[in-house]
Each structure stands twice: as C-alpha cells, then as structure tokens.
Amino acid sequence: MADATAPLGSPGRPLRVAIVGAGPTGFYAADHLFGQPDLAVEIDMFDRLPTPFGLVRGGVAPDHQKIKTVTAIFDRIAAHPGFRFFGHVELGSDLGVEDLRAHYHQVFYATGAQTDRRMGIPGEDLKGSHPATEFVAWYNGHLDYRDREFDLSVERVAIVGVGNVAIDVARILCRTPEELATTDIADHALAALRRSRIREVYLLGRRGPAQAAFTNPEIAELGELAGADIVVHPDEAKLDDLTHAALEQTPDRATAKKIEILQSYAERQPSGKPRILIVRFLVSPVELRGDDAGKVVAIRLVRNELYATPAGTLQPRATDQYEDLPVGLVFRSVGYHGTPLPGVPFNDSWGVILNENGRVLDPETHQPRLGEYTGGWIKRGPSGVMGTNKPDALETVECMMEDLEAGRTLAPEAEDAEAAEQTIRQRQPLYFSYEDWRKLNELEVARGQAVGRPRVKFTRIDDMLAALGRVQPDSELAGASAG
C-alpha cells in the first residue's frame, strides 16, 4: 500500500505509469522510465493482444529473424520488478481512460499506426484487392487476421508501393516453400503458399528509382532469391534530368548505392527461375478493373513524370500514357494511418493522437491534458525504422519527468498496484501476464525445434489458454452457450 504522505516517485510512493501498447515504443518508454535516477516507478503495460512486442511479432517478415532478436532487450526490461504486463486487455472495451486515470499518475499511449491508407481509385474494393498489412498480419499469425483468405491461385500479383513493407510482401510471395519452411511463418500461411500458383509479381512505384522508400539491404535481397528472377526496365532505371541534377547538387551515398543496385538489375537477363519479380517506376494506379463476379482482373496504370515543387522536392504527375496490367490480386502499401483510441484526442487528417512533443493536447484548448502522453507512430505518424522509436520515446519521457517535477500528474483514487490488478481482473479475467507469455514462448520454440523451425506460433486465443492449462470462467462459458 502506497504511503500517501511520501513524495511521489519515492520508494514509499512509486510513480504509477500505464503504457497502452506493447510494441517497441512501449518497451523503450518503460526502459527510459526505469533508467531515471532516484525514481521509484511501477509500470503496467497493456495490449489488446495476448502476446507482447507488437510489429516485431506481427509485422517483421518471418524470413528476417535477426531483426526479431530485439525481443531479448524487451525481455530484460520486462524482468524489472516494477513491470507488469496485461495482455488481451483492450482500451475502450475492457478498460476506459477514466479507469486508467483512477489507478495511474501518468498514461502513455503507444498503439502504432494500425491501418493502411487507401489509394482512392475506382475498383479499390473489388475482391482480390487488399491492404498489404492484412497480408503481412495473416502470414505472421496475427490473431485478428489468421482467418483472412487471399486467392493465391492467380498467376499475376501487383503490389502498389515501394517501401519496405511492399518489399516484404513481394519477397514472401516469391520465396520457395522450402525457404519459407525454415522460418516462423504461420502454419496456415505456409500451407497456403505451398499451393500458390503465382508466377509474376509486380512492384509499382509512382516516382523514380532514386525516390523509392525501400532500404538498400531490402532491395539487394530481392536479387538473391532462389526461386525468382528480378527484372527492372532499363528506361525506368535511368535517372531523369531533374533527379540527376538534384543528386549532383546534394550527393547521397545511400541513394547512389540504391540506384547502382537497380541499374544492375536492369542489365540482368532472366535465368529461368519459376517466378519473376518485376520492379516498375514512374507508374501510378488509376483504376482496378473487375469481372462480372466483382473480382480484380486488371490494374490500369498511368505513366508519370517528375516535376520540382516550389519547396524543391520532386513529385510525380500523370502523363497521357496508360497501360493495362492483367493481375488477379492487388496489395496496396501506400502509407499507414493511426486508429483513434476511445476517449483520447485524435487528429483525423494526420492519423495521430493530438499532441505536442508527446504531451496529449485537449482539442478545445490545445493545452496539455494532465498526465496523458504518447509515443511512436501514433504520436508522429508512420516514419522512421524501429530504432527511431527509442529517441521518440525518450522525448516523451522527458516531458513526463518535467511534469512530475512540477507536480503536474494525475491524482488517482486508488494508486496501489493491487487495486489496479483487481479492476483488470474484474473487467477481463482472461488477461495474459508476462509469465504466461514466457510459457507460450517456450512452447512455441519447442514446437518449432521439433520441425526445424525457429518457432511454431499459436494463432488462436483458445489454443493459448489450453496450452497454459487455463479455461474460461464459468460465467463466460455460460454466456457463450446462451449466445
């Protein structure tokens, strides 16, 4: 029980912080808080999924295992005695903002950017047109998407966008079943991709090769696929005059290397591998065309040219040249958008929580809301790589420490850890602790070792509960029977 007379942040009365979202930003924020000198802090981390790590588990490609080793750092953070994890607890249904304010001195929202931006073209909602992130979540075993269906019986696929997520989708579609079988790809996805009849994959970029958003390691990896040849049209790999001039004025080694890689692909000849990956530039989709059954059969593209904006950036504009590309499946990967949290101010046009340097702002007064903060993509928008979230979280934590020093914190009615856990247990008795996750992790790894894979994931909550030897409470079973 906290000593109400002790200074806030002292051992007798620890600072109580709720972090909503168990991805990298949430863990980095926890690490920064635990690292504050002379601060006693207790952190409860919430996630609507039973498992932690966010996009590290549900977004990083299964054939990029090295990136996932960052979870060892998160495990170390979670081992701190002041840390607790409450998985399968959703803000807005299990707990509200008012509940967090009743139990914590500060609240940190780190829920990421969860939805894809739309292309805004006719035919976008035809069957066979999907957001790329849904496909990524499906093959990674995300609980919300494991039952999605994607028609892999078609021969041609178009991926709109040339960022790293688009590259991931192309690579997974082009990997051989033997390659995929050595990864932690979800079993249902592995089975479906074994039956895939896809032979041609198109990556479509609206600007030129120099402006493509993918990183050099990602594009270099596409040239080494065992089962797919890569093709780049020589005329599209060539730099236009404006880009050439811009690079001469402001040289950039990474961009120069990217162009070098792409132009080397333009000189290659297909070697007869079973699949072909065609990377296109300076084309934009203007329409998806469907058959009588409402299924995608083609994507109409317009040829672009680059022009210089008054700000000096190079942007695409359409010409009068069009082409129709026959495809049966389309994935869009043209940007991401945050999802509003119930009770938390949101900027719809930007897709972020309304904030200034991480302090959540009141939409009426534009002044900071007492004790509420944000970090990561839901704070700044979808930019940067995973490591970018570490300094981003630090910026917010510094604001939190300034406010603590100034006495600007929430005054929870029940600020002890036991009271918070009691409320959570009442609202969501099926919550998952970090110890539950450790057990699930051990089981997944053991299942993987038995078949020569890094892990075999659980992709249903019922299976997770059964593996842990837990059952639903009688009241839940009764409700399910009545339904």
C-alpha positions in Angstrom: 0.0 0.0 0.0 1.4 3.4 -1.0 2.2 5.9 1.6 0.1 9.0 0.7 2.5 11.2 2.7 5.6 10.2 0.9 6.9 12.2 -2.1 5.6 10.8 -5.4 8.3 8.8 -7.1 9.9 7.7 -3.9 10.1 4.0 -2.7 7.2 4.6 -0.3 5.0 6.0 -3.1 6.2 4.9 -6.5 5.1 6.8 -9.7 2.5 4.6 -11.3 2.5 4.6 -15.1 0.2 2.8 -17.6 1.6 2.1 -21.0 -1.0 1.2 -23.6 0.6 -0.8 -26.4 3.3 -3.5 -26.0 5.3 -2.7 -29.1 8.9 -1.4 -29.3 7.9 2.2 -28.3 6.1 1.0 -25.2 9.2 -1.0 -24.1 11.6 1.8 -24.9 9.5 4.2 -22.8 9.5 1.7 -20.0 13.3 1.4 -20.2 13.7 5.2 -20.1 11.5 5.4 -17.1 13.3 2.6 -15.2 16.5 4.4 -16.0 15.6 7.6 -14.3 17.9 8.3 -11.4 16.3 8.3 -7.9 12.9 7.5 -9.3 10.8 4.6 -8.0 8.3 3.7 -10.7 5.8 0.9 -11.3 4.8 0.3 -14.9 1.7 -1.7 -16.1 1.8 -2.4 -19.8 -1.4 -3.2 -21.7 -2.1 -4.7 -25.1 -5.3 -5.9 -26.7 -3.4 -8.9 -27.9 -2.4 -11.7 -25.5 1.3 -11.5 -26.7 3.7 -8.6 -26.4 6.1 -7.0 -29.0 3.6 -5.5 -31.5 5.0 -5.4 -35.0 8.2 -7.3 -34.0 5.9 -10.4 -33.7 3.1 -9.4 -36.1 4.9 -7.3 -38.7 8.5 -8.2 -39.1 8.9 -10.7 -42.0 9.3 -14.3 -40.9 12.5 -14.6 -43.1 14.1 -11.7 -41.2 14.7 -13.5 -37.9 17.7 -11.3 -36.9 15.5 -8.3 -36.5 13.4 -10.2 -34.0 16.3 -10.6 -31.7 15.5 -7.2 -30.3 13.0 -9.0 -28.1 15.8 -10.1 -25.9 16.2 -6.4 -24.9 12.4 -6.2 -24.2 12.6 -9.4 -22.1 15.3 -7.7 -20.0 13.1 -4.6 -19.5 10.1 -6.8 -18.6 12.3 -8.5 -15.9 12.3 -5.3 -13.9 10.5 -5.9 -10.6 8.3 -2.8 -11.2 7.0 -4.1 -14.5 3.7 -6.0 -15.2 2.1 -7.0 -18.5 -1.6 -7.3 -19.1 -2.3 -8.8 -22.5 -5.7 -9.4 -24.0 -6.9 -6.2 -22.3 -8.3 -3.6 -24.7 -8.7 0.1 -24.1 -12.3 1.1 -24.8 -13.9 -2.3 -24.1 -12.2 -3.8 -21.1 -10.9 -0.5 -19.6 -11.6 3.1 -20.3 -9.4 6.2 -20.0 -11.3 7.0 -16.8 -10.1 3.7 -15.3 -6.5 4.5 -16.1 -6.9 7.9 -14.6 -8.3 6.2 -11.4 -5.2 4.0 -11.0 -2.2 5.8 -12.5 -0.3 9.1 -12.2 0.6 9.1 -15.9 -0.6 7.3 -19.0 1.5 6.7 -22.1 -0.3 5.7 -25.4 1.9 3.7 -27.9 -0.5 1.9 -30.2 1.2 2.5 -33.5 -0.4 3.1 -36.9 -2.7 0.2 -37.5 -4.5 0.8 -40.8 -3.4 1.2 -44.4 -4.1 4.4 -46.4 -6.4 3.9 -49.3 -5.4 4.6 -53.0 -8.7 6.4 -53.7 -9.2 4.9 -57.1 -12.3 3.1 -58.7 -12.4 -0.6 -58.1 -10.3 -0.5 -54.9 -12.9 -2.6 -53.0 -13.1 -5.4 -55.6 -12.5 -8.9 -54.5 -8.8 -9.6 -54.6 -7.8 -6.0 -53.6 -6.3 -5.9 -50.1 -4.2 -3.8 -47.8 -0.7 -5.1 -47.6 -0.6 -5.0 -43.8 -3.5 -7.5 -43.7 -1.5 -10.0 -45.7 1.6 -9.3 -43.5 -0.5 -9.9 -40.4 -2.0 -13.1 -41.9 1.3 -14.7 -42.7 2.7 -13.7 -39.3 -0.2 -15.4 -37.5 -1.9 -12.2 -36.1 -5.0 -13.3 -34.2 -7.2 -10.8 -36.0 -6.2 -11.9 -39.5 -5.3 -15.5 -39.3 -8.7 -16.5 -41.0 -8.3 -14.0 -43.8 -8.3 -15.5 -47.3 -6.1 -14.5 -50.2 -6.5 -16.0 -53.7 -3.1 -17.4 -54.4 -4.4 -19.4 -57.3 -3.9 -16.4 -59.7 -0.7 -16.1 -61.8 -0.1 -12.3 -61.5 0.0 -10.0 -58.5 0.5 -6.2 -58.3 1.9 -4.6 -55.1 1.3 -0.8 -55.1 4.1 0.9 -53.3 7.9 0.5 -53.0 8.6 0.8 -49.3 10.0 -2.0 -47.1 6.5 -3.5 -46.4 5.9 -3.8 -50.1 9.3 -5.5 -50.5 8.4 -7.9 -47.7 5.2 -8.9 -49.4 6.9 -9.4 -52.7 9.7 -11.4 -51.1 7.3 -13.7 -49.3 5.3 -14.3 -52.5 8.5 -15.2 -54.3 10.1 -17.4 -51.7 10.1 -21.1 -52.4 8.2 -23.3 -49.9 11.5 -24.8 -48.8 12.8 -21.4 -47.9 9.6 -20.4 -46.0 9.6 -23.8 -44.1 12.8 -22.7 -42.3 11.1 -19.5 -40.9 8.4 -18.8 -38.2 5.7 -18.1 -40.8 2.3 -19.1 -39.5 1.4 -22.7 -40.4 -1.8 -21.7 -42.2 0.1 -19.3 -44.4 2.9 -21.8 -45.1 0.3 -24.3 -46.3 -1.5 -21.8 -48.5 1.8 -20.5 -50.0 2.8 -24.1 -50.8 -0.2 -24.2 -53.1 0.5 -20.8 -54.6 0.3 -20.6 -58.5 1.7 -17.1 -58.6 4.3 -16.7 -61.3 4.6 -12.9 -61.8 4.9 -10.2 -59.1 4.9 -6.5 -59.9 6.2 -3.8 -57.5 4.8 -0.4 -58.6 6.4 2.9 -57.7 4.9 6.2 -58.6 8.2 8.1 -58.6 11.7 7.2 -59.9 14.3 4.8 -58.5 16.1 7.5 -56.5 12.9 8.3 -54.6 11.9 4.7 -53.7 11.3 4.3 -50.0 12.9 0.9 -49.6 16.3 0.5 -47.9 19.3 -0.8 -49.8 19.5 -4.2 -47.9 15.9 -4.9 -48.7 16.2 -4.2 -52.5 19.6 -6.1 -52.6 17.9 -9.1 -51.0 15.5 -9.3 -53.9 18.3 -10.0 -56.3 19.3 -13.2 -54.4 16.0 -15.1 -54.3 16.4 -18.8 -55.0 13.1 -19.1 -56.9 12.6 -15.7 -58.7 14.4 -13.6 -61.2 14.3 -9.8 -60.8 13.5 -7.5 -63.7 13.8 -3.7 -63.9 13.0 -1.9 -67.2 16.2 -0.1 -68.3 14.3 3.1 -69.3 12.7 3.2 -65.8 16.0 2.6 -64.0 17.6 5.6 -65.9 17.6 8.8 -63.9 15.6 11.8 -65.3 17.3 15.2 -65.7 15.8 16.7 -62.5 16.8 13.8 -60.3 20.3 13.7 -61.8 20.7 17.4 -61.2 19.4 17.1 -57.6 21.9 14.3 -56.8 24.8 16.3 -58.3 23.9 19.3 -56.1 23.3 17.2 -53.0 25.1 13.8 -53.2 23.9 11.0 -51.1 25.8 7.7 -50.8 22.8 5.6 -49.9 20.8 6.9 -52.8 23.7 6.4 -55.1 24.0 2.8 -54.0 20.3 2.2 -54.4 20.5 3.4 -58.0 23.5 1.3 -58.6 21.7 -1.8 -57.4 18.6 -1.1 -59.5 20.6 -0.3 -62.7 22.5 -3.6 -62.2 19.2 -5.4 -62.2 18.2 -3.6 -65.4 21.2 -5.2 -67.1 20.3 -8.8 -66.0 18.6 -11.4 -68.1 16.1 -13.8 -66.6 17.7 -17.1 -65.8 14.6 -19.3 -66.0 13.6 -19.4 -62.3 10.0 -20.4 -61.7 8.9 -16.9 -60.7 9.7 -13.4 -62.0 9.6 -10.2 -59.9 9.2 -7.0 -62.0 10.0 -3.7 -60.3 8.4 -0.7 -62.0 8.9 3.0 -61.6 7.1 6.2 -62.6 3.6 4.5 -62.8 0.5 5.1 -60.7 -2.7 3.0 -60.5 -5.8 4.9 -61.7 -8.3 2.1 -61.6 -8.8 -1.6 -60.7 -10.9 -3.5 -63.2 -13.1 -6.4 -62.3 -15.0 -9.2 -64.0 -18.7 -10.0 -63.7 -18.2 -11.6 -60.4 -16.6 -8.5 -58.9 -13.1 -9.8 -58.9 -9.9 -8.0 -59.9 -8.7 -8.9 -63.3 -6.5 -5.9 -64.2 -4.9 -2.7 -62.9 -4.8 0.4 -65.1 -1.6 2.4 -64.8 -0.7 5.9 -65.9 2.9 6.8 -66.8 4.3 9.6 -64.6 6.9 12.3 -65.0 8.7 14.1 -62.2 8.5 17.9 -61.6 10.0 20.2 -59.0 7.7 21.7 -56.4 8.3 25.2 -55.0 9.8 23.6 -52.0 12.3 21.8 -54.2 11.0 18.2 -53.8 10.4 16.0 -56.8 6.8 14.8 -57.2 5.1 12.7 -59.9 2.4 14.0 -62.2 0.4 11.9 -64.7 1.1 12.0 -68.5 -1.4 10.9 -71.2 0.2 7.4 -71.4 -1.8 4.5 -70.0 -1.4 0.7 -69.8 -3.5 -2.2 -68.5 -1.7 -4.8 -66.5 -3.6 -8.1 -66.1 -3.5 -9.2 -62.5 -5.7 -11.2 -60.2 -4.5 -9.9 -56.9 -3.6 -6.4 -55.7 -1.9 -5.3 -52.4 -1.8 -1.6 -51.6 1.2 -0.4 -49.5 1.0 3.4 -49.9 1.2 4.5 -46.2 -0.3 3.9 -42.9 -2.8 5.7 -40.6 -3.4 5.6 -36.9 -6.6 4.4 -35.3 -8.3 6.6 -32.7 -8.4 5.3 -29.1 -11.7 5.8 -27.3 -11.5 8.9 -25.1 -8.2 10.1 -26.5 -8.0 13.3 -28.6 -7.2 12.4 -32.3 -6.1 14.3 -35.4 -8.0 12.5 -38.1 -6.3 14.2 -41.0 -2.8 13.3 -39.7 -3.8 9.9 -38.2 -2.1 10.7 -34.9 -3.1 11.4 -31.3 -3.3 15.2 -30.9 0.0 16.0 -29.1 2.9 18.4 -28.8 6.3 16.7 -28.2 4.4 13.7 -26.7 2.0 15.6 -24.4 -1.6 14.8 -25.4 -3.5 18.0 -26.1 -7.0 19.0 -25.3 -8.8 19.5 -28.7 -10.7 22.6 -27.3 -7.9 24.5 -25.5 -4.9 22.9 -27.3 -3.3 22.7 -23.8 -1.8 19.5 -22.5 -4.2 17.0 -20.9 -3.0 16.3 -17.4 -1.0 13.1 -17.1 -1.5 11.8 -20.7 1.3 11.2 -23.2 2.0 9.4 -26.4 4.9 8.0 -28.4 5.8 6.1 -31.7 3.8 6.2 -34.9 0.6 7.2 -33.1 2.5 10.3 -31.9 4.4 11.3 -35.0 3.0 9.4 -37.9 4.4 6.4 -39.8 8.1 7.4 -40.2 11.5 6.0 -39.4 12.6 2.5 -38.5 12.2 0.5 -35.3 15.2 2.2 -33.7 13.6 5.6 -34.3 11.1 4.9 -31.6 13.8 4.9 -28.9 14.7 8.7 -29.0 11.0 9.4 -29.8 10.0 7.7 -26.5 12.8 9.5 -24.7 11.4 12.9 -25.8 8.1 12.0 -24.3 9.5 10.6 -21.1 11.5 13.8 -20.6 8.2 15.7 -20.8 6.8 13.2 -18.2 9.7 13.9 -15.9 9.3 17.7 -16.3 5.6 17.4 -15.4 6.4 15.1 -12.4 8.9 17.6 -11.1 6.3 20.4 -11.5 3.6 18.4 -9.7 1.5 18.1 -12.9 0.3 14.5 -12.5 -3.0 12.7 -12.2 -4.3 12.1 -8.7 -5.6 8.5 -8.9 -8.3 7.4 -6.4 -6.6 4.0 -5.9 -2.9 4.3 -6.7 -1.7 1.0 -5.4 -0.8 -1.9 -7.8 -3.2 -4.3 -6.1 -6.2 -2.1 -6.7 -5.3 -1.8 -10.4 -5.0 -5.6 -10.8 -8.3 -6.1 -9.1 -10.0 -3.8 -11.6 -8.4 -5.5 -14.5 -9.2 -9.0 -13.2 -12.9 -8.0 -12.9 -13.1 -6.5 -16.4 -11.0 -9.1 -18.2 -10.4 -12.3 -16.2 -8.7 -13.9 -19.2 -5.8 -11.4 -19.3 -2.3 -12.8 -20.0 0.6 -12.0 -17.8 4.3 -11.8 -18.9 4.8 -15.1 -17.2 2.1 -16.5 -19.4 3.9 -15.1 -22.4 7.2 -16.7 -21.3 5.5 -20.1 -21.1 3.9 -19.6 -24.5 7.2 -18.6 -26.0 8.9 -21.7 -24.6 6.1 -23.9 -26.1 6.3 -22.1 -29.5 10.1 -22.5 -29.6 9.8 -26.2 -28.6 7.2 -26.8 -31.3 9.5 -25.2 -33.8 12.6 -27.1 -32.8 10.7 -30.4 -33.4 10.3 -29.5 -37.1 13.5 -27.5 -37.7 11.9 -24.0 -37.4 12.5 -21.0 -35.1 9.1 -21.4 -33.6 5.5 -22.5 -34.5 3.1 -19.8 -33.4 -0.1 -20.1 -31.5 -2.7 -18.1 -33.6 -5.8 -18.5 -31.6 -6.6 -17.4 -28.0 -8.4 -20.7 -27.2 -5.2 -22.6 -28.1 -3.1 -20.3 -26.0 -5.3 -20.8 -23.0 -5.4 -24.5 -23.5 -1.6 -24.6 -23.8 -1.4 -22.7 -20.5 -3.8 -25.1 -18.8 -6.3 -22.3 -18.4 -10.1 -22.4 -19.0 -12.7 -19.8 -19.4 -14.6 -18.8 -16.3 -18.0 -20.5 -15.9 -19.7 -17.2 -16.4 -18.0 -16.8 -19.8 -18.9 -20.3 -20.8 -22.5 -19.8 -19.8 -22.6 -16.6 -21.9 -21.1 -18.4 -24.9 -23.7 -21.2 -24.6 -26.5 -18.7 -24.3 -25.3 -16.9 -27.4 
